[in-house]
Amino acid sequence: MKLYHHPLSGHAHRARLFLGLLGLPHELIEIDVTRREHKTPEFLALNPFGQIPVLDDDGVIVADSNAILVYLAKKAGRTDWLPEDPEGAARVQRWLSVAAGEVAYGPGAARLVALFGAPFHADEVIGRAHALLEKLENHLAGRDWLAAGHPTIADIAIYSYVVRAPEGHVDLDGYAAVNRLLRRIEALPGFVPFAHTPAQPAA
């Protein structure tokens, strides 16, 4: 397997993290987005949307980080990570949608503003991030994981941008249940850390 990624991309990290948790051998191919390597004809042949990550599994090309999570869970036959029953599958899908929506346009967007000067209004996206964190905090009251009594790809999908929310000036203090979830994910065998930016060095 080959994973086309960038070390500071939260979308790419969630795919890399899940590969690590599954213990699947893979080759990392770094795409330098600052040099617009994700917009070259060669990369656009893999993903016409020009986005990372992209997984190449012996010629099977899977683009989009959440699609990669689904693909890997299915390929590995891991129904613990992605339940087969309708209710369990729907609970996971709900959080994949949150990862693609509220997470991306809340803490993800706030981080893009702070680190890369993305054209969002900082106050607006920081407000969205806290609205999301409050929902996560309430949902996690009395439960350890988002979608089941054990970790699923729902938890992996929200991890990367939430754990790096402080890089976007989104304070995680006051969200005790959210922080406990982050620490549980980090304690899983095969966990792969998300690179810190120079602006947010490891403690």
JOLINJO-V807781 format. One line per field, one symbol per residue. ss: DSSP state (a for helix, b for strand, c for the rest). phi: phi as a letter, one per 40 degrees, with the letter a starting at -180 (. if undefined). burial: + if it has 9 or more other ideal C-beta (glycine too) atoms within 8 Angstrom, else -. A space follows every 50 residues. Layout:
ss: ???
phi: ???
burial: ???
This chain:
ss: cbbbbccccaaaaaaaaaaaaaccccbbbbccaaacaaacaaaaaacccc cccbbbbccbbbbcaaaaaaaaaaaacccccccccaaaaaaaaaaaaaaa aaaaaaaaaaaaaaaacccccaaaaaaaaaaaaaaaaaaccccccccccc ccaaaaaaaaaaacaaaacccccccaaaaaaaaaaacccccccccccccc ccc
phi: .bbcabccccccccccdcdcccgccabcbcbcccbfccbcdcccccadcg bbcbbbbfgccbbgccccdcdcccccgccccadccdcccccccdcccccc bccccbcccccccccbgccbcdccccccccccccccdccccgbcbcbaca cbcccccccccccbddcbgbcccgbccccccdcccccccgdbccdccdcb ccc
burial: ++++++--++++++++++++++--------+-+---++----++-++--- -++++++---+++-+++++++++--+----+++----++-++-+++-++- -++++++++++++++----+-+--++-++++++++++--+----++++-- ++++++++++++-+++++++-+--+-++++++-++--+--++-+------ ---
